[in-house]
């Protein structure tokens, strides 16, 4: 189910397809996405759909992903398949600049994702510090 409330943002509950939730909030300067819980390879496709809906309802190009409670249950091959999916073309076409705040334990994996996305012309950068992420995102 997708619930949109103007001024409050988009709340997306992923129900039976994902065991966690993904919420988006329009903060005027940027779209904030909060990923909470474990994500499997199958969840990446659902994430793509929900991400596209939220971005299409947002009037801007900056996205901040809070991945501090994100648990990765997919491997590098799945990440490559995700990077080669139509969502990357969508991100490029929208001119998105995406910063991700991650746990320090996840930084190496996130830097691998950064390389994958950069090789596909997507502006994606992980940070451990929210302040550094915001500085990069809004510069």
C-alpha positions as CSV (number, residue, x, y, z in Angstrom):
1,X,0.0,0.0,0.0
2,X,1.2,3.5,-0.8
3,X,0.0,6.5,1.2
4,X,0.9,10.0,0.0
5,X,0.2,13.0,2.1
6,X,1.2,16.4,0.6
7,X,3.6,18.2,2.9
8,X,4.2,15.1,5.0
9,X,5.8,13.0,2.3
10,X,5.3,9.4,1.1
11,X,4.9,6.5,3.4
12,X,5.4,3.1,1.8
13,X,4.7,-0.1,3.5
14,X,6.1,-3.0,1.6
15,X,3.9,-5.6,3.2
16,X,4.4,-9.3,2.4
17,X,7.1,-8.8,-0.2
18,X,9.5,-7.2,2.2
19,X,9.8,-7.8,5.9
20,X,10.8,-4.2,6.7
21,X,9.6,-0.8,5.8
22,X,10.8,1.9,3.5
23,X,9.6,5.5,4.1
24,X,10.1,8.7,2.1
25,X,9.7,12.2,3.4
26,X,9.9,15.4,1.3
27,X,12.1,17.8,3.2
28,X,11.8,20.5,0.5
29,X,15.6,20.6,-0.1
30,X,15.9,16.8,-0.5
31,X,13.9,13.6,-0.4
32,X,14.7,11.5,2.7
33,X,14.4,7.8,2.3
34,X,14.7,5.5,5.4
35,X,15.5,1.9,4.8
36,X,14.8,-0.2,7.9
37,X,15.4,-3.9,8.1
38,X,16.8,-6.7,6.0
39,X,16.9,-6.5,2.2
40,X,17.2,-9.6,0.1
41,X,17.8,-9.8,-3.7
42,X,14.1,-10.1,-4.2
43,X,13.5,-6.9,-2.2
44,X,15.7,-4.9,-4.5
45,X,13.1,-5.0,-7.3
46,X,10.3,-3.8,-4.9
47,X,12.7,-1.1,-3.6
48,X,13.2,0.1,-7.2
49,X,9.4,0.4,-7.8
50,X,8.8,2.3,-4.5
51,X,11.8,4.5,-5.0
52,X,10.6,5.5,-8.5
53,X,7.1,6.4,-7.1
54,X,8.6,8.6,-4.4
55,X,11.0,10.4,-6.7
56,X,8.3,11.1,-9.2
57,X,6.2,12.8,-6.5
58,X,9.2,14.8,-5.4
59,X,10.2,18.1,-7.0
60,X,14.0,18.0,-6.7
61,X,17.2,16.1,-7.5
62,X,18.7,15.4,-4.1
63,X,18.0,12.2,-2.2
64,X,19.3,11.3,1.2
65,X,19.1,7.6,2.2
66,X,19.3,6.7,5.8
67,X,20.7,3.2,5.7
68,X,21.8,3.0,9.3
69,X,19.3,0.3,10.1
70,X,19.6,-1.4,6.7
71,X,20.7,-5.0,6.7
72,X,22.1,-6.3,3.4
73,X,21.3,-10.0,2.6
74,X,22.3,-9.9,-1.0
75,X,25.6,-10.6,-2.7
76,X,27.8,-8.7,-5.1
77,X,26.2,-10.4,-8.1
78,X,22.7,-9.2,-7.0
79,X,24.1,-5.7,-6.6
80,X,25.4,-5.8,-10.1
81,X,22.1,-7.0,-11.4
82,X,20.4,-4.1,-9.5
83,X,22.9,-1.7,-11.0
84,X,22.1,-3.0,-14.5
85,X,18.4,-2.7,-14.0
86,X,16.2,0.1,-15.4
87,X,16.3,1.9,-12.1
88,X,19.7,3.3,-12.9
89,X,18.5,4.7,-16.2
90,X,15.7,6.3,-14.2
91,X,18.1,7.8,-11.7
92,X,20.3,9.2,-14.5
93,X,17.3,10.6,-16.4
94,X,16.1,12.4,-13.2
95,X,19.6,13.8,-12.6
96,X,19.5,12.5,-9.1
97,X,22.3,13.1,-6.5
98,X,22.0,10.4,-3.9
99,X,23.9,10.4,-0.5
100,X,23.6,7.4,1.8
101,X,24.2,7.5,5.6
102,X,25.5,4.1,6.5
103,X,26.9,2.2,9.5
104,X,30.7,2.2,9.6
105,X,30.6,-1.6,9.4
106,X,28.8,-1.3,6.0
107,X,31.1,1.3,4.4
108,X,33.2,-1.1,2.4
109,X,30.2,-2.7,0.8
110,X,28.6,0.7,0.2
111,X,31.8,1.9,-1.5
112,X,31.5,-1.1,-3.9
113,X,27.9,0.0,-4.7
114,X,29.2,3.6,-5.2
115,X,31.6,2.2,-7.8
116,X,28.9,0.2,-9.5
117,X,26.6,3.2,-9.7
118,X,29.3,5.6,-10.8
119,X,30.2,3.3,-13.6
120,X,26.6,3.7,-14.7
121,X,26.6,7.5,-14.4
122,X,24.6,7.6,-11.2
123,X,25.7,10.1,-8.6
124,X,25.7,7.9,-5.4
125,X,28.0,8.4,-2.4
126,X,28.0,6.7,1.0
127,X,28.9,8.5,4.3
128,X,29.1,7.5,7.9
129,X,28.4,11.1,9.0
130,X,25.0,12.6,8.3
131,X,26.6,16.1,8.3
132,X,29.2,15.1,5.6
133,X,26.4,13.5,3.6
134,X,24.3,16.7,3.8
135,X,27.3,18.9,2.9
136,X,28.0,16.8,-0.2
137,X,24.3,16.4,-1.2
138,X,23.5,20.1,-1.0
139,X,26.7,21.7,-2.3
